[in-house]
Amino acid sequence: MSDSSEQVAELTTREKIKTTQTWVVKVGTRVLTRPDGRLNEEKIANLAWQIHEVMKTGRRVVLVSSGAVGAGMGQLGLTQRPTDVAHLQAVAAVGQAFLVQSYDQTFRHYDLHAAQILLTREDLEHRGRYLNVRNALLALFDLNAVPIVNENDSVSVEELQLTFGDNDRLAALVASLFRNCLLVILSDVEGLYDRDPRDPEAQAITEVPTITPATWDLVRDRFTGLSKGGMASKLKAAELATKVGEQVIIASGRKDDSLIRILAGEPVGTFFGPQPQMVTARKRWIAFSAPPRGKLMLDDGACQAVIQRGKSLLAIGIMSIEGNFKKGDVVSLLDRRGEEIARGLSNYEASELRLIRGLNSDQIESTLGHCPYIETIHRDHLVVLR
């Protein structure tokens, strides 16, 4: 076996789980609630015990927990989930308090504390707030607390309008805050299946070294070609987390010992191998947390320089510009086919780039009257995604 193949094998094996220092555990509504939609407090107690067992090994755990609406339904005596956004928000607000209280009461049996962290997407899109979230989580680890993270349902209208919320993506973004992290997504199924789970012959896939188009085909409707269902959301989260070098397992949350078995190294669920790790936390933020404010289409030479040679992006390689971004905004870099190849922080605002695109660097000053940067995007602030 060649050195390169040995490195790939090392990256994709479950053995590396033993070295992880931080676990982000995401548990969904279907796992936490009973058939009538109300919170299953026995499942809360079991989950707290499993997390305690993981923490006894010296690992840090963040719990990304759904279930606020289900908890609120139980507290308010509702038998049916509200359908309008305003009442969903209100029920979630009531339920979130009870949900965290339930976790805290259970964790106290193990001399642990539950700490509520409610986030909106903007908290992880803004660089300063992104760092504040990370620092808060690290401080909670020092205090022997278990951060309970959830999207702020009472203000995040978009999540409540979707059939499957954004907590899978939120968990992946939280995992990207840390190095040497394992993301465990506890679902109502065993993992990613090799065919439609309703097929009696369907089996859970043990390991996915790299997420490819063929992997995505497993969650696409064979008639419409569209990704569907909760597994599509989980696969997207796995793709995001593995691209920043983290490991991911999708496993059954219905079983009472999934975390314990993962800790023991057993082949539980579907394991997704990490890809080559991005070096800095800043590049992780650029790649997946900050939303692109514009798009730059590059010629073939610029694409090759960025992807294959790790070069900075120069104005001469830019063919077209989309958006009205400012200096310092994240922009998406596209090839001629419109496929995203990279993201980076622009040294120029869009109006300036429209004037200097396609020009040599020595022509920038005569065109703009100044030349603050030779590079449109410096390679230190550029992340290749292909």
N, C-alpha and C positions, 0 to 999 in steps of 0.2 A: 504494500500500500504506500502511495506517495505521501510526502509531508502534507500537501494540501488536503488530500482526502482524509488524513488522520485528523487534521484540524477541524474539518467539517464534522467528522464523526464525534469529536470531542464536544463541539458546539451543540449537536442535536441529541445527545444522550441524556436520559433522565438522571444520570449520575451527578450531573452538575447541580441538580436541585439541592444536594447535600451542602453545597457551599453558599446557598442563598442566605442573606441576612435579614431581608425584609419580605414579608408576604402581604400581598393585597388580595383580600378575599371578597369577592362580590357574590352576594346572594340575592336572588330575584324574588319577586312577589309570589310567583307560583310555588316556590319552595316554602315561603314563610307564612302563607295563608291556608286556611281550611277551604274545603269546597264551596262554602257559603261566602267566601271572600274575607272572612275575619282572620285576625292575627292568630297564629298557632304558637302559643307561649311555650309549649313543650319543645318545639323546634328551636325557639330562641335559647332555651336552656341548654339543649344539646349542642348548638353551635358555639355557645359561650364555653362549654366544657372543652370542645375540640380546640378552640383558639387558645385556651389556657394550656393545653397540652403542647401546642406548638411553641408557645412563649416560654415554657419550661426549658426548652432547649437553647434559650438565649436569643431567639429570633424576635423581631419586631413585627407586629401585625396591624394592618389597617383594614377595617371592615367597611366595605361599601354596601350599604343595605337599602333595599327597597322595602315596601310594606307599610309606608305611612298612611296611604289611603285605606288599606285593610284594617290597620289599627284604629283609625278614626271611625270607620264603620262600626266596629265593635263598641267603641266608647259612646257613640251617639245612638246606638240601637238600630242602625240601618240594616236592612236586609238586602238592599240592592245598591250597586255602585252608582253614584250620581253620573249623569251624562253631560251636564253643562260644565264649562270650565270654572265658573265662579264657585259652584258648590264643590267641585273636585278640589279646588285650592283650599276651601274652608275645611273640608274633611281631612285633607292632608295636614293642615296646620294643627288640628286637634290630635291627629294620629301620630305626628312626629314626636310630640312631647311624650305620649304614652310609649311609643316604640323605644325611645332612648331610655326612658325610665325602666322598661322591662329588661333591656340589656344591662343597665347599671345594677339593678337589684341582683341579677344573676352573676355578673362579674364580681360583685362584692363577696360572694362565697369563696372566691379565689384570691382575695385581697387585691383585686384590680378595680379600676375605675373606667367608666364609659365617658367619652368626651364627644359632644356633638359638633360636627363640622358640616355646615350647610353651604353649598357652593352653587354659583351660577356659572354658565359658560364663560362669562366675562372675567371671572376671577382667575381663570387659567389662560385667557387670551392676553391679558395685560401683563407685561413682563414683571413689573414691580409687585403686583398682587400675586402672581405666580410664585415668586420667591417668598412672599409672606406666608403663603399656604404651606410651602415646604418647610419653612422655619418653624411654623406652628406645630406641624406634625412631628418634627424632630424634638421639639420641646416636650410634647406630650409623651413621646417615648421615654424621655428622661424621667418623667413623673410616674412611670409605670401605669400609664393610661392607655386604653384602647380607643383610638379615634374611630368614631362611627360617622362615615361620610355619606351624604345623600345629596342629590340635586335639590335645590330649594324649591320644592313643589308649589309653595304658596305664591311664588313670583315667576317661576319658569313655565309660562303658558305653553310653550312649544312641546315640552315633554309630555304634558298631560293630554295633548291632542293626538299623540301617537299611540298606536296599538302596543308597540314595544318601545319603552322609554329610552333615554340616553344613558342610563346607569352603566351599561356595558362599556360604552365609550368613556364615560367618566372614570370608571375603574382603570381603564387602560391609561388614561392621562395621569391619574394618581400614581400608577405604577411607574410611569416615565419620570416621575420626580426623583426616583431613587436609582442607585446603581445596585447591581447584583440582587435583583428583585424577582420574585415569582408571583405571577398573577394567576389566581385560581378563581374560575367562574363556575359557581355552583348553580346548576340548572335543573330542570325537571326531566332531563334525559341523560343518558350515560355519557354522551360526548358527541362528536361529529360522526355521522353514519356514512357508510359507503354507498347508500342509496336511500330512497324515501324511507324514513323510520317506520312508516305504516306497513311496509313490506315485511312479511314474516321472516324473510331471509336476510334482512338488514342487520349489519353488525357495526359496532362502534370501531372506528379506526384508532389504533393504539398510538401511532406517532405520525406527525406531519412535519418533516424536516424543514420544508419551505412552502409557504402558501402560494400556489400557482393558479392560473386560469382553470386548470382541471379541478382544483380544490373548490373554487367558486361554483363550478358546475354542479357540485353536490347539493348546493342550497338554492339552485335556480329552478323555477317552475319549468317543466319540460315543454309546456305549451306556450307560455308567454315569454320565456327567457329571462324573466325578472327574478332578482333575489327575493326570497320571501321568508317570513316567519322570524322567530326569535333567534334561530341559529345563524341567520345572516348577520344580525346585529352582533352576535358573539364572535363570529368569524372576523368581522371588521375590526372588533376590539383586539382580537388576537393578532391580526395583521399589523395593527398600529404598534402594539407592545413589542412584538418580535422585531420590528424594524428598528427599534431603539436598543436592541440587544437584550431584551428581557425574555424570560421563559413563561409559557402560558399552559395551563391545563384547564380544559372544560370537562367537568365531571358532574355526577349526580349529587344534588343536594338533598334528595329524598332519603338517601342512605345516611345512617347515623355515624359513620366512621370514615367518610371520604378523606377528610383532612388527615386523620390519623394514619390511614393507609398510604397517602401521598408522602407523609413524613417518614414512613418506614421504607419508602422506595418502591412500593408496589406499583405495577402498571395500571393505575387507575385512570379512567377517562381517556381523553385524547390529549397528547402532549404535543405542543408546537415549539419547535426548536428556535432558539434566538439567532438572529442574523448578526453580521459584524457590528459591533457596538459603536455608536457615535461617541466621540471623545468627550465633549463638554455638555454640561446641562443647558447651556445657551443654545447649542445646536439642536438639542432635543426640543426645546421650546420653539425654535424657528420651524422645525420640521412638522410638528403636530399640534401644538397648543395655540400658536398665534394664527389668526385667519389671514390668508393672502388678501391684500388690498388691491392687487392688480396683476396683470399677466404680461410677460415679455416673450414673444416668439423669437427663437434664435435660428440662425442659419446652421448648416451642417458642421461647419468648422468650429463655431462656438460650442455646439453640443459636444463635439468630440473633445475640445479643450477642457470643458467642465467635467464631463463624465470620465474620460479615460486618462486625462493628464492632471486632474485636480487643480486646474488653473482658475484664476479669478475671471469674472465676466467683464469684457470690455464693450464699449459702446458700438464698436465696429461690427460686432456679431449680432446686434439686435435688428430684427426685421420689422417688427411691429409692436405696438404698445396698447394695452387695454386698461382702463381704469384711471382714476384721478388720485393716486397715492401720493404720500408725502415722503420726504427724506426720512429714512429709518424704518419705514413700513416694510413688512414682509411681502414679497411678490413671488409669484409662481413663474417658473421658467418652463417654456414649452418647446417641443421640437416642431418641425414643419407639419407634422400630422396632428398637432394639437394635443399631444400626450405630455403630461407633466414629467419632467426629468429632474427638477431640483427646486428648492426654495431658498431665498436669501433676503438679506436686508439691503435695500436700495440706498446708495449714496446720493441719489438725485431724486427730486420729485418728478412726477410724470410729465409736467409741462416742459421741464428741461430736457428730459430724455427724448421727447418728441423732436426736439431741435438737433440733438447730437447723435441720434441713432444712425448707425452705418458709417460714422466718421472715425478717422484715426484719432488716437489720443492727443496728438499734437495739434489737432484742429478744434479741440474743445474750447480752449481759451478764446480764440478768435471768434467763435460762434456765440458763446455765453458771456464773454467779457471777463471770465475767471475760470479757473480749473482747480477746484478744491480737491478732486480725486481723479486719478488716472483710471481706476477701476470703477465700473458701475456697481458691481458687487464684489467685495473682497472675498477670497476663498475662505478666510477665517469666519466669515458670516454667511457661508453658503453650504447647503446640505444637499447632496446628491441622493435622489430617491429611487433611481433606476438601478 
